[in-house]
């Protein structure tokens, strides 16, 4: 295995304009993420809340511990409405009975 790209919380519930990448500066995978996203006109941001330590508290960190470069990526929230949608999803769907295949997915964001 040469790399791990974690998208288990990608959460494409609104258009993908910004890709949030946890671990952006941990390896050259961050440079590759910037390059690929840029080719599609998508901005890249590092974890906007680094004090929460999401990078070391998520699934990809075990790969890092074993010397395998890893990233965690998510659709970034750029507006108050997108932040509201994200918070509402976390409050009402995350690890709840409604966290099922009938998610309010923005298919164009998921495809991008």
DSSP file (Angstrom, degrees, kcal/mol; ACC not computed):
  #  RESIDUE AA STRUCTURE BP1 BP2  ACC     N-H-->O    O-->H-N    N-H-->O    O-->H-N    TCO  KAPPA ALPHA  PHI   PSI    X-CA   Y-CA   Z-CA
    1    1 A X              0   0    0      0, 0.0     3,-0.1     0, 0.0     0, 0.0   0.000 360.0 360.0 360.0 131.6    0.0    0.0    0.0
    2    2 A X        -     0   0    0      1,-0.3    67,-0.5    66,-0.1     2,-0.3   0.639 360.0  -2.2-105.7 -18.3    1.4    3.4   -1.0
    3    3 A X  E     -a   69   0A   0     65,-0.1     2,-0.4     2,-0.0    -1,-0.3  -0.987  52.1-140.1-166.4 160.1   -1.2    5.8    0.3
    4    4 A X  E     -a   70   0A   0     65,-2.0    67,-1.9    -2,-0.3     2,-0.5  -0.998  11.0-171.2-129.7 128.3   -4.6    6.1    2.1
    5    5 A X  E     -a   71   0A   0     -2,-0.4     2,-0.6    65,-0.2    67,-0.2  -0.947  13.7-155.7-120.9 109.5   -7.2    8.6    1.1
    6    6 A X  E     +a   72   0A   0     65,-3.2    67,-2.7    -2,-0.5     3,-0.1  -0.741  28.8 156.9 -91.1 119.4  -10.0    8.7    3.6
    7    7 A X    >   +     0   0    0     -2,-0.6     3,-1.7    65,-0.2     4,-0.2   0.021  33.4 120.6-125.1  25.0  -13.4   10.0    2.3
    8    8 A X  T 3  S+     0   0    0      1,-0.3     3,-0.1     2,-0.1    -1,-0.1   0.704  87.3  34.0 -68.7 -16.6  -15.7    8.4    4.8
    9    9 A X  T 3  S+     0   0    0     64,-0.4    -1,-0.3     1,-0.1    66,-0.2  -0.141  76.2 130.2-122.9  37.3  -17.0   11.8    5.9
   10   10 A X    <   -     0   0    0     -3,-1.7    65,-2.7    64,-0.2    -2,-0.1   0.886  43.2-170.4 -58.1 -41.4  -16.8   13.5    2.5
   11   11 A X        -     0   0    0     -4,-0.2     2,-1.9     1,-0.2     3,-0.2   0.923   9.9-168.5  52.9  65.9  -20.4   14.6    2.9
   12   12 A X        +     0   0    0      1,-0.2    94,-3.9    62,-0.0    98,-0.3  -0.506  37.7 134.8 -82.8  73.8  -21.4   16.1   -0.5
   13   13 A X  S    S+     0   0    0     -2,-1.9     2,-0.3    92,-0.3    -1,-0.2   0.360  71.7  23.0-103.4   4.3  -24.6   17.7    0.6
   14   14 A X  S    S-     0   0    0     -3,-0.2    92,-0.2    92,-0.2    -1,-0.0  -0.945 108.4 -56.6-155.1 169.6  -23.9   21.0   -1.2
   15   15 A X        -     0   0    0     -2,-0.3     2,-1.0     1,-0.1     3,-0.3  -0.143  51.9-119.2 -55.5 144.2  -21.8   22.0   -4.2
   16   16 A X        +     0   0    0      1,-0.2    -1,-0.1    -4,-0.1     3,-0.1  -0.758  58.0 137.8 -88.4 102.8  -18.1   21.3   -4.0
   17   17 A X  S    S+     0   0    0     -2,-1.0    26,-2.2     1,-0.4     2,-0.4   0.624  71.6  33.0-111.4 -29.5  -16.2   24.6   -4.2
   18   18 A X  E     -b   43   0A   0     58,-0.4    58,-3.7    -3,-0.3     2,-0.6  -0.998  68.3-149.7-133.7 132.0  -13.6   23.9   -1.5
   19   19 A X  E     -bC  44  75A   0     24,-3.0    26,-2.5    -2,-0.4     2,-0.5  -0.906  13.1-148.9-101.0 118.6  -12.0   20.6   -0.6
   20   20 A X  E     -bC  45  74A   0     54,-2.9    54,-2.2    -2,-0.6     2,-0.5  -0.782  16.0-168.7 -87.8 125.5  -11.1   20.4    3.1
   21   21 A X  E >   -bC  46  73A   0     24,-2.9     3,-0.9    -2,-0.5    26,-0.6  -0.945  10.8-158.5-123.0 112.0   -8.0   18.2    3.5
   22   22 A X  E 3  S+ C   0  72A   0     50,-3.0    50,-1.9    -2,-0.5    24,-0.1  -0.769  87.4  28.1 -85.4 130.1   -6.9   17.1    6.9
   23   23 A X  T >> S+     0   0    0     -2,-0.5     3,-1.7    48,-0.2     4,-0.5   0.610  76.5 147.3  92.1  16.2   -3.2   16.1    6.7
   24   24 A X  T <4 S+     0   0    0     -3,-0.9     3,-0.3     1,-0.3     6,-0.2   0.825  76.1  35.1 -54.1 -37.2   -2.6   18.6    3.9
   25   25 A X  T 34 S+     0   0    0      1,-0.2    -1,-0.3     5,-0.1     3,-0.1   0.292  95.7  88.0-102.4   9.0    1.0   19.3    5.0
   26   26 A X  T <4 S-     0   0    0     -3,-1.7     2,-0.3    44,-0.1    -1,-0.2   0.703 101.9 -11.0 -83.7 -19.6    1.8   15.8    6.3
   27   27 A X  S >< S-     0   0    0     -4,-0.5     3,-1.2    -3,-0.3     4,-0.4  -0.927  82.9 -80.9-161.3-179.2    3.1   14.4    3.0
   28   28 A X  T 3> S+     0   0    0     -2,-0.3     4,-1.8     1,-0.2     5,-0.1   0.534 110.1  85.3 -74.6  -3.3    3.3   15.1   -0.7
   29   29 A X  H 3> S+     0   0    0      1,-0.2     4,-2.7     2,-0.2    -1,-0.2   0.852  83.5  59.6 -61.6 -32.8   -0.2   13.8   -1.0
   30   30 A X  H <> S+     0   0    0     -3,-1.2     4,-2.3    -7,-0.3    -1,-0.2   0.899 103.3  49.9 -62.2 -40.4   -1.3   17.4   -0.1
   31   31 A X  H  > S+     0   0    0     -4,-0.4     4,-2.3     2,-0.2    -1,-0.2   0.905 111.4  49.0 -63.2 -40.9    0.5   18.8   -3.1
   32   32 A X  H  X S+     0   0    0     -4,-1.8     4,-2.7     2,-0.2     5,-0.3   0.900 109.2  52.1 -65.6 -40.4   -1.2   16.2   -5.3
   33   33 A X  H  X S+     0   0    0     -4,-2.7     4,-2.6     1,-0.2     5,-0.3   0.919 110.5  48.5 -61.6 -43.2   -4.6   17.0   -3.8
   34   34 A X  H  X S+     0   0    0     -4,-2.3     4,-2.6     2,-0.2    -2,-0.2   0.923 112.6  48.8 -60.9 -44.4   -4.0   20.7   -4.6
   35   35 A X  H  X S+     0   0    0     -4,-2.3     4,-1.6     2,-0.2    -2,-0.2   0.935 115.3  41.8 -63.2 -48.4   -2.9   19.9   -8.2
   36   36 A X  H  X S+     0   0    0     -4,-2.7     4,-0.7     2,-0.2    -2,-0.2   0.934 116.8  47.2 -68.1 -45.8   -5.9   17.7   -9.0
   37   37 A X  H ><>S+     0   0    0     -4,-2.6     5,-2.7    -5,-0.3     3,-1.3   0.919 109.9  54.5 -61.2 -42.8   -8.5   19.9   -7.3
   38   38 A X  H ><5S+     0   0    0     -4,-2.6     3,-1.5    -5,-0.3    -1,-0.2   0.852  99.6  60.6 -59.6 -35.7   -7.0   23.0   -9.0
   39   39 A X  H 3<5S+     0   0    0     -4,-1.6    -1,-0.3     1,-0.3    -2,-0.2   0.748 109.3  43.8 -63.6 -22.4   -7.4   21.3  -12.4
   40   40 A X  T <<5S-     0   0    0     -3,-1.3    -1,-0.3    -4,-0.7    -2,-0.2   0.292 120.6-107.6-103.4   7.2  -11.2   21.2  -11.6
   41   41 A X  T < 5S+     0   0    0     -3,-1.5     2,-0.5     1,-0.3    -3,-0.2   0.739  74.4 139.4  74.5  22.4  -11.3   24.7  -10.3
   42   42 A X      < -     0   0    0     -5,-2.7    -1,-0.3    -6,-0.2   -24,-0.2  -0.879  47.1-136.1-104.0 127.5  -11.8   23.5   -6.7
   43   43 A X  E     -b   18   0A   0    -26,-2.2   -24,-3.0    -2,-0.5     2,-0.4  -0.395  15.0-141.1 -74.8 157.5   -9.9   25.4   -4.0
   44   44 A X  E     -b   19   0A   0    -26,-0.2     2,-0.3    -2,-0.1   -24,-0.2  -0.975  18.6-178.0-123.3 136.3   -8.2   23.4   -1.2
   45   45 A X  E     -b   20   0A   0    -26,-2.5   -24,-2.9    -2,-0.4     3,-0.1  -0.965  24.3-122.8-130.0 149.7   -8.1   24.3    2.5
   46   46 A X  E     -b   21   0A   0     -2,-0.3   -24,-0.2   -26,-0.2     2,-0.1  -0.299  64.2 -55.8 -75.2 172.1   -6.4   22.7    5.4
   47   47 A X    >   -     0   0    0    -26,-0.6     3,-0.6     1,-0.2    -1,-0.2  -0.313  49.2-151.7 -50.6 118.3   -8.4   21.7    8.4
   48   48 A X  T 3  S+     0   0    0      1,-0.3    -1,-0.2    -3,-0.1     3,-0.1   0.614  92.5  42.1 -73.6 -10.2  -10.3   24.9    9.4
   49   49 A X  T >   +     0   0    0      1,-0.1     3,-2.0     2,-0.0     5,-0.4  -0.517  67.0 162.3-131.2  65.5  -10.4   23.7   13.1
   50   50 A X  G X   +     0   0    0     -3,-0.6     3,-1.7     1,-0.3     5,-0.1   0.747  68.0  69.3 -62.3 -24.0   -7.0   22.2   13.7
   51   51 A X  G 3  S+     0   0    0      1,-0.3    -1,-0.3     2,-0.1    -3,-0.0   0.685  87.5  66.7 -69.2 -14.9   -7.4   22.3   17.5
   52   52 A X  G <  S-     0   0    0     -3,-2.0    -1,-0.3     1,-0.0    -2,-0.2   0.613  97.2-141.8 -77.5 -11.4  -10.0   19.6   17.2
   53   53 A X    X>  +     0   0    0     -3,-1.7     4,-0.8    -4,-0.2     3,-0.5   0.837  41.6 158.5  55.1  37.8   -7.2   17.2   16.1
   54   54 A X  G >4  +     0   0    0     -5,-0.4     3,-0.8     1,-0.2     4,-0.4   0.871  64.9  62.6 -58.8 -37.6   -9.5   15.5   13.6
   55   55 A X  G >4 S+     0   0    0      1,-0.3     3,-0.6     2,-0.2    -1,-0.2   0.881 109.9  37.3 -59.5 -39.5   -6.5   14.2   11.6
   56   56 A X  G <4 S+     0   0    0     -3,-0.5    -1,-0.3     1,-0.2    -2,-0.2   0.520 114.4  57.2 -91.6  -3.7   -5.2   12.1   14.4
   57   57 A X  G << S+     0   0    0     -4,-0.8     2,-0.2    -3,-0.8    -1,-0.2   0.270  96.1  78.2-106.1  11.0   -8.7   11.0   15.7
   58   58 A X  S X  S-     0   0    0     -3,-0.6     3,-1.6    -4,-0.4     4,-0.4  -0.655  93.8 -91.7-119.9 175.6   -9.9    9.5   12.4
   59   59 A X  T >  S+     0   0    0      1,-0.3     3,-0.8    -2,-0.2     4,-0.4   0.766 114.4  61.5 -58.3 -33.1   -9.4    6.3   10.5
   60   60 A X  T >> S+     0   0    0      1,-0.2     4,-1.4     2,-0.2     3,-0.9   0.708  84.1  79.3 -71.2 -17.9   -6.5    7.4    8.4
   61   61 A X  H <> S+     0   0    0     -3,-1.6     4,-2.4     1,-0.3    -1,-0.2   0.840  83.2  61.6 -64.0 -32.8   -4.2    8.0   11.3
   62   62 A X  H <> S+     0   0    0     -3,-0.8     4,-1.1    -4,-0.4    -1,-0.3   0.845 102.1  53.6 -62.0 -31.7   -3.3    4.4   11.8
   63   63 A X  H <4>S+     0   0    0     -3,-0.9     5,-2.8    -4,-0.4     3,-0.5   0.927 107.2  50.9 -65.2 -43.9   -1.8    4.4    8.3
   64   64 A X  H ><5S+     0   0    0     -4,-1.4     3,-2.2     1,-0.2    -2,-0.2   0.920 105.1  56.4 -57.8 -45.3    0.3    7.4    9.2
   65   65 A X  H 3<5S+     0   0    0     -4,-2.4    -1,-0.2     1,-0.3    -2,-0.2   0.822 108.5  48.6 -56.7 -31.9    1.5    5.5   12.3
   66   66 A X  T 3<5S-     0   0    0     -4,-1.1    -1,-0.3    -3,-0.5    -2,-0.2   0.195 125.3-100.7 -96.9  15.7    2.7    2.7   10.0
   67   67 A X  T < 5S+     0   0    0     -3,-2.2     2,-0.6     1,-0.2    -3,-0.2   0.635  80.0 131.8  81.7  14.7    4.5    5.0    7.6
   68   68 A X      < -     0   0    0     -5,-2.8    -1,-0.2    -6,-0.1    -2,-0.2  -0.891  60.4-120.1-102.4 121.3    1.8    5.2    4.9
   69   69 A X  E     +a    3   0A   0     -2,-0.6   -65,-2.0   -67,-0.5     2,-0.3  -0.288  41.7 177.9 -58.1 141.8    1.0    8.7    3.7
   70   70 A X  E     -a    4   0A   0    -67,-0.2     2,-0.3   -47,-0.1   -65,-0.2  -0.993  19.5-171.9-149.8 152.7   -2.7    9.5    4.3
   71   71 A X  E     -a    5   0A   0    -67,-1.9   -65,-3.2    -2,-0.3     2,-0.4  -0.944  14.4-147.2-135.5 156.6   -5.2   12.3    3.9
   72   72 A X  E     -aC   6  22A   0    -50,-1.9   -50,-3.0    -2,-0.3     2,-0.4  -1.000  23.8-166.8-122.5 129.9   -8.8   12.8    5.0
   73   73 A X  E     + C   0  21A   0    -67,-2.7   -64,-0.4    -2,-0.4     2,-0.3  -0.906  12.6 166.8-123.4 147.1  -11.0   14.9    2.6
   74   74 A X  E     - C   0  20A   0    -54,-2.2   -54,-2.9    -2,-0.4     2,-0.5  -0.973  45.4 -91.6-148.7 158.8  -14.4   16.5    2.9
   75   75 A X  E     - C   0  19A   0    -65,-2.7   -56,-0.2    -2,-0.3     2,-0.1  -0.647  51.3-127.6 -71.5 123.2  -16.5   19.0    1.0
   76   76 A X        -     0   0    0    -58,-3.7     2,-0.6    -2,-0.5   -58,-0.4  -0.405   9.1-129.1 -75.2 150.2  -15.7   22.4    2.6
   77   77 A X        +     0   0    0      1,-0.1    -1,-0.1    -2,-0.1   -61,-0.0  -0.892  32.9 166.2-101.7 117.7  -18.3   24.7    3.9
   78   78 A X        +     0   0    0     -2,-0.6     2,-0.3   -60,-0.0    -1,-0.1   0.575  56.6  47.3-110.9 -11.8  -17.9   28.2    2.5
   79   79 A X  S  > S-     0   0    0      1,-0.1     4,-2.4     0, 0.0     5,-0.2  -0.838  83.2-111.4-126.9 164.9  -21.2   29.9    3.4
   80   80 A X  H  > S+     0   0    0     -2,-0.3     4,-2.4     1,-0.2     5,-0.1   0.891 119.6  53.0 -60.4 -39.0  -23.4   30.3    6.4
   81   81 A X  H  > S+     0   0    0      2,-0.2     4,-2.5     1,-0.2    -1,-0.2   0.903 108.9  48.5 -65.0 -41.3  -26.1   28.1    4.7
   82   82 A X  H  > S+     0   0    0      2,-0.2     4,-2.4     1,-0.2    -1,-0.2   0.899 111.8  49.4 -65.6 -39.8  -23.5   25.4    4.0
   83   83 A X  H  X S+     0   0    0     -4,-2.4     4,-2.5     2,-0.2    -2,-0.2   0.893 110.9  50.7 -64.4 -38.9  -22.4   25.5    7.6
   84   84 A X  H  X S+     0   0    0     -4,-2.4     4,-2.7     2,-0.2    -2,-0.2   0.929 110.7  48.4 -63.5 -45.8  -26.0   25.3    8.7
   85   85 A X  H  X S+     0   0    0     -4,-2.5     4,-2.4     2,-0.2    -2,-0.2   0.908 112.3  49.3 -60.3 -42.8  -26.6   22.2    6.4
   86   86 A X  H  X S+     0   0    0     -4,-2.4     4,-2.6     2,-0.2    -2,-0.2   0.933 112.8  46.0 -62.4 -47.2  -23.5   20.5    7.8
   87   87 A X  H  X S+     0   0    0     -4,-2.5     4,-2.5     1,-0.2    -2,-0.2   0.903 112.2  51.6 -63.7 -41.1  -24.5   21.1   11.4
   88   88 A X  H  X S+     0   0    0     -4,-2.7     4,-2.8     2,-0.2     5,-0.3   0.905 110.1  49.5 -62.4 -41.0  -28.0   20.0   10.7
   89   89 A X  H  X>S+     0   0    0     -4,-2.4     4,-2.8     2,-0.2     5,-1.8   0.943 112.3  47.1 -63.0 -47.6  -26.7   16.8    9.1
   90   90 A X  H  <5S+     0   0    0     -4,-2.6    -2,-0.2     3,-0.2    -1,-0.2   0.885 117.1  44.3 -61.1 -38.4  -24.4   16.1   12.1
   91   91 A X  H  <5S+     0   0    0     -4,-2.5    -2,-0.2    -5,-0.2    -1,-0.2   0.900 127.5  24.7 -73.1 -41.9  -27.2   16.7   14.6
   92   92 A X  H  <5S+     0   0    0     -4,-2.8     6,-0.3    -5,-0.2    -3,-0.2   0.653 133.1  22.4-104.1 -17.6  -30.0   14.8   12.9
   93   93 A X  T ><5S+     0   0    0     -4,-2.8     3,-2.3    -5,-0.3     6,-0.3   0.745  83.1 105.6-120.6 -36.7  -28.4   12.1   10.7
   94   94 A X  T 3 <S-     0   0    0     -5,-1.8     3,-0.1     1,-0.3     4,-0.1  -0.296 108.2 -12.6 -59.0 120.6  -24.8   11.2   11.8
   95   95 A X  T 3  S+     0   0    0      1,-0.2    -1,-0.3    -2,-0.1     2,-0.3   0.814 114.6 117.0  55.5  34.7  -25.0    7.8   13.6
   96   96 A X  S X  S-     0   0    0     -3,-2.3     3,-2.5     1,-0.0    -1,-0.2  -0.796  85.9 -98.6-121.4 166.0  -28.8    8.1   13.7
   97   97 A X  T 3  S+     0   0    0      1,-0.3    -4,-0.1    -2,-0.3    -2,-0.1   0.798 123.9  60.2 -55.5 -27.1  -31.4    5.8   12.1
   98   98 A X  T 3  S+     0   0    0     -6,-0.3     2,-1.9     1,-0.1    -1,-0.3   0.465  75.5  98.9 -81.2   0.1  -31.7    8.5    9.3
   99   99 A X    <   +     0   0    0     -3,-2.5     2,-0.2    -6,-0.3    -1,-0.1  -0.582  65.5 115.8 -84.1  76.0  -28.0    7.9    8.4
  100  100 A X  S    S-     0   0    0     -2,-1.9     3,-0.5     0, 0.0    -2,-0.1  -0.515  86.6 -71.2-132.3-166.9  -28.9    5.7    5.5
  101  101 A X  S    S+     0   0    0      1,-0.2    -2,-0.1    -2,-0.2    -3,-0.0   0.529 115.0  76.3 -74.4  -4.2  -28.8    5.4    1.8
  102  102 A X        +     0   0    0     -4,-0.1    -1,-0.2     2,-0.1     2,-0.0  -0.174  67.0 150.3 -99.0  40.3  -31.4    8.2    1.4
  103  103 A X        -     0   0    0     -3,-0.5     2,-2.1     1,-0.1    -4,-0.1  -0.323  61.0-108.9 -70.2 153.8  -29.0   11.0    2.2
  104  104 A X        +     0   0    0      2,-0.0     2,-0.3    -2,-0.0    -1,-0.1  -0.440  56.4 175.7 -80.2  66.7  -29.5   14.5    0.7
  105  105 A X        -     0   0    0     -2,-2.1     2,-1.0     1,-0.1   -92,-0.3  -0.558  35.4-138.1 -82.5 133.4  -26.5   14.1   -1.5
  106  106 A X     >  -     0   0    0    -94,-3.9     4,-2.4    -2,-0.3     3,-0.5  -0.807  19.9-160.6 -84.5 102.8  -25.5   16.7   -4.1
  107  107 A X  H  > S+     0   0    0     -2,-1.0     4,-2.4     1,-0.3    -1,-0.2   0.815  86.4  54.3 -62.5 -32.3  -24.7   14.2   -6.9
  108  108 A X  H  > S+     0   0    0      2,-0.2     4,-2.2     1,-0.2    -1,-0.3   0.884 110.1  47.6 -68.3 -36.3  -22.6   16.7   -8.9
  109  109 A X  H  4 S+     0   0    0     -3,-0.5    -2,-0.2     2,-0.2    -1,-0.2   0.907 111.7  50.4 -67.5 -41.1  -20.4   17.4   -5.8
  110  110 A X  H  < S+     0   0    0     -4,-2.4    -2,-0.2   -98,-0.3    -1,-0.2   0.911 111.5  48.2 -62.6 -42.0  -20.1   13.6   -5.2
  111  111 A X  H  <        0   0    0     -4,-2.4    -1,-0.2     1,-0.3    -2,-0.2   0.902 360.0 360.0 -66.1 -40.9  -19.0   13.1   -8.8
  112  112 A X     <        0   0    0     -4,-2.2    -1,-0.3    -5,-0.2    -2,-0.2   0.517 360.0 360.0 -63.2 360.0  -16.5   15.9   -8.7
